Amino acid sequence: MGQVNLSKLNQSIILKYSETPALDPYAVSGRMSLALLEDLAATAAICGRG
């Protein structure tokens, strides 16, 4: 599992995949979750693996 660097997180990415600024992982599909993770990786928001 990776860790997201919240200081590098752009809220517009969350809003792209969620109706509210607070991401509810149970309200989105698996495909949307994967797309969100790919966007986070592309913007270097994922800073490490656990």
C-alpha positions in Angstrom: 0.0 0.0 0.0 1.3 3.5 -0.8 1.2 6.7 1.2 -0.1 10.0 -0.3 1.8 13.2 0.4 -1.0 15.5 1.4 1.1 18.6 0.8 1.3 17.6 -2.9 -2.3 16.6 -3.2 -4.3 18.8 -5.6 -7.9 19.0 -4.5 -9.1 19.1 -8.1 -7.9 15.5 -8.6 -10.2 14.4 -5.7 -13.1 16.4 -7.1 -12.5 14.8 -10.5 -13.4 11.4 -9.0 -15.7 12.4 -6.1 -18.8 14.6 -5.8 -17.4 16.1 -2.5 -13.9 17.2 -1.4 -13.9 14.3 1.0 -13.2 11.1 -0.9 -15.5 8.2 0.0 -13.8 5.1 -1.4 -17.0 3.0 -1.1 -19.0 5.4 -3.3 -16.7 5.0 -6.4 -16.2 2.0 -8.7 -13.0 0.0 -8.8 -12.2 1.5 -12.2 -12.6 5.0 -10.8 -10.3 4.1 -7.8 -7.7 2.8 -10.2 -7.9 6.0 -12.3 -7.5 8.1 -9.2 -4.4 6.1 -8.1 -2.9 6.5 -11.6 -3.5 10.3 -11.4 -1.9 10.4 -7.9 1.1 8.5 -9.1 1.4 10.8 -12.2 1.5 13.9 -10.1 4.0 12.5 -7.6 1.5 12.6 -4.8 2.2 9.0 -3.8 5.4 9.3 -1.8 6.2 5.8 -0.6 5.1 2.2 -0.2 4.1 0.6 3.1 
